[in-house]
Amino acid sequence: MTDRLDTIGTVLLVAGVAALLVPALFPVQQVLYHESRAGTMANESQLERQGYTVIAYENLSERGQEIYVAAIETPGEYTVPVGQGAPEFPYQRPANVSEIEDYQRQRALTSVVIERPDDADLPPPDEPVEVVEYEAEERGEPVNETAIEQRQRQTARYDMLTVRQGTPLLTASSNLLRLAVAMFGIIAIGVGGYLRASPRRNG
C-alpha cells in the first residue's frame, strides 16, 4: 500500500510540475480583433478626407469578405489568430497608436470602411441605433421608428470595421484554459507531496 501511494504521489508531483511549466513554454499568443459597431454617417469623400481607407465589398479579398461578414454576425469583437487576418485590414498594435493624441486620427489608422453594394446578400450592418435615441433625448424629442430607420439607411452604405492586434483578455477561453492547467498543477503538487510525506509510509 505504501509503495502504491509513493507511486501515485510521484506521478502527481511530476504531472504538477509539468502543468506549471506549460504557461512558460507556451506563452499567450496575440490575436486580431474585428469590431463593426462603430458606424458612420459620412460619405466616401468625407471619409477619405478624414484619413479612412474605403474599400468596396466586392474588392475585398475572399478572406476579407469572410471576416467582415463574421464580424457583423458576432456579438462584440470577432477574433482570429495572428496570420489569419485579411491582408487589406490595417491591424495595429495599441502601442503604435497610443501616442497619437488626435482620437479621429487614431480611429482612422485602426479602421477600414466597407462600401456595401446595393441590395447585397449580406447581414444587416451592425451600427448602434441607440445613437438616435441619445440624440433625441438630448433635444428633448420623442424617439420614433422612423428616426431609427432613417439612421439605418444612412449608415447602411458605408460600414466601419475597427481592427487591431492585441493580447486576449483574461476571460478569453485560451487564458481560462491556461489558468485551469496551472490550478491542476498546484493541486497535483500539493496532493502528491502529501502522499509522499504521509505518515502511513512508516506505518
HUSULKA-V550623 format. One record per residue. N is the residue number from 1. OMEGA is omega in radians with two decimals (* if undefined). BURIAL is + if it has 9 or more other C-alpha atoms within 8 Angstrom, else -. D_FIRST is the distance of its C-alpha to the first C-alpha in Angstrom with 1 decimal. Layout:
n-><N,N>
omega-><OMEGA,OMEGA>
burial-><BURIAL,BURIAL>
d_first-><D_FIRST,D_FIRST>
//
This chain:
n-><1,2,3,4,5,6,7,8,9,10,11,12,13,14,15,16,17,18,19,20,21,22,23,24,25,26,27,28,29,30,31,32,33,34,35,36,37,38,39,40,41,42,43,44,45,46,47,48,49,50,51,52,53,54,55,56,57,58,59,60,61,62,63,64,65,66,67,68,69,70,71,72,73,74,75,76,77,78,79,80,81,82,83,84,85,86,87,88,89,90,91,92,93,94,95,96,97,98,99,100,101,102,103,104,105,106,107,108,109,110,111,112,113,114,115,116,117,118,119,120,121,122,123,124,125,126,127,128,129,130,131,132,133,134,135,136,137,138,139,140,141,142,143,144,145,146,147,148,149,150,151,152,153,154,155,156,157,158,159,160,161,162,163,164,165,166,167,168,169,170,171,172,173,174,175,176,177,178,179,180,181,182,183,184,185,186,187,188,189,190,191,192,193,194,195,196,197,198,199,200,201,202,203>
omega-><-3.14,3.13,3.13,3.10,3.09,-3.13,3.12,3.13,3.13,3.12,3.14,3.11,3.14,-3.14,3.14,3.12,3.12,-3.14,3.13,3.13,-3.08,-3.12,-3.14,-3.10,-3.13,-3.11,-3.14,3.12,3.11,-3.14,3.10,-3.09,3.10,-3.09,-3.00,-3.05,-3.09,3.12,3.08,3.08,-3.12,3.06,-3.02,-3.10,3.10,-3.14,-3.14,3.07,3.13,3.08,-3.13,3.00,-3.13,-3.12,3.07,-3.10,-3.10,3.11,3.06,3.01,3.11,3.12,3.12,3.10,3.13,-3.10,3.14,3.13,3.14,3.13,3.11,-3.04,-3.07,3.04,-3.12,-3.08,3.08,-3.06,3.01,3.10,3.04,-3.09,3.13,3.12,3.12,-3.07,-3.09,-3.10,-3.03,-3.14,3.13,2.96,3.13,-3.11,-3.10,-3.09,-3.05,-3.11,3.11,-3.07,-3.11,-3.11,-3.12,3.11,3.08,-3.10,-3.14,-3.12,-3.08,-3.11,2.97,-3.11,3.14,3.05,-3.08,3.10,3.11,3.09,-3.13,3.08,-3.08,3.02,3.11,3.09,-2.95,-3.11,-3.13,-3.13,3.12,3.06,3.12,3.14,-3.13,-3.13,3.12,3.12,3.12,-3.14,-3.13,-3.10,3.07,3.10,3.12,-3.09,-3.14,3.14,3.14,3.13,3.12,3.10,-3.14,3.12,-3.11,-3.08,-3.07,-3.07,-3.11,-3.06,-3.08,3.11,3.12,-3.08,3.09,3.04,-3.10,3.14,3.13,3.10,3.13,-3.13,3.11,-3.07,-3.14,3.12,3.10,3.10,3.11,3.12,3.14,3.11,3.13,3.11,3.07,3.14,-3.14,-3.13,-3.12,3.12,3.14,-3.13,3.13,3.11,3.11,-3.14,3.13,-3.10,-3.06,3.11,-3.12,3.11,-3.10,-3.06,*>
burial-><-,-,-,-,+,+,-,+,+,+,+,+,+,+,+,+,+,+,+,+,-,+,+,-,-,-,-,+,-,+,+,+,+,+,+,+,+,+,+,+,-,-,-,-,-,-,+,+,-,+,+,+,+,+,+,+,+,-,-,+,+,-,+,+,+,-,+,+,+,+,+,+,-,-,-,-,+,+,-,+,+,+,-,-,+,+,-,-,+,+,+,+,+,+,-,-,+,-,-,-,-,-,-,-,+,+,+,+,+,+,+,+,+,+,+,+,+,-,-,-,-,-,-,-,+,-,+,-,+,-,-,+,+,-,-,+,+,-,-,-,-,-,+,-,-,-,+,+,-,-,+,+,-,-,+,+,+,+,+,+,+,+,+,+,+,+,-,+,-,-,-,-,-,-,+,+,-,+,-,-,+,+,-,+,+,+,+,+,+,+,+,+,+,+,+,+,-,-,-,-,-,-,->
d_first-><0.0,3.8,5.5,5.1,6.3,8.6,9.9,10.7,12.2,14.2,15.4,16.6,18.3,20.1,21.1,22.3,24.4,25.8,26.7,28.5,30.5,31.8,34.7,35.9,35.8,37.5,40.0,41.8,44.6,48.0,49.6,53.1,54.3,57.2,58.8,61.9,62.8,65.2,68.3,71.9,75.4,77.1,78.7,78.2,80.8,79.6,76.0,77.1,79.2,76.1,74.2,72.1,71.6,72.7,71.5,72.6,69.7,71.1,71.1,67.4,65.1,63.1,60.0,62.1,63.1,59.5,58.3,61.4,60.9,57.2,58.0,60.4,58.0,55.0,54.9,54.7,54.1,53.4,51.2,50.7,49.0,51.2,53.1,53.4,56.2,59.9,62.1,64.9,62.9,63.2,59.6,59.7,57.0,57.6,58.4,61.2,63.1,62.0,64.9,67.5,69.0,70.9,68.7,70.9,70.5,66.7,66.7,69.0,66.8,63.7,65.3,67.0,69.4,69.2,72.6,71.9,74.4,76.5,75.0,71.8,69.1,66.7,64.6,66.7,66.7,64.2,66.6,66.1,68.9,68.1,70.4,73.3,72.2,71.9,75.3,76.9,75.5,76.8,80.2,80.0,80.4,78.6,76.1,77.0,75.7,78.7,77.6,74.1,75.3,77.8,75.0,72.9,75.9,76.7,73.2,72.6,74.4,72.6,68.9,67.2,63.8,62.0,59.5,57.4,54.5,51.7,48.0,46.3,45.9,42.7,42.5,42.9,40.2,39.4,38.9,36.8,34.5,34.2,33.4,30.7,29.1,29.3,27.8,24.8,24.5,24.7,22.1,19.7,20.1,19.7,16.5,15.1,16.4,15.0,11.3,12.2,13.9,11.8,12.4,8.9,8.5,11.1,10.2>
//
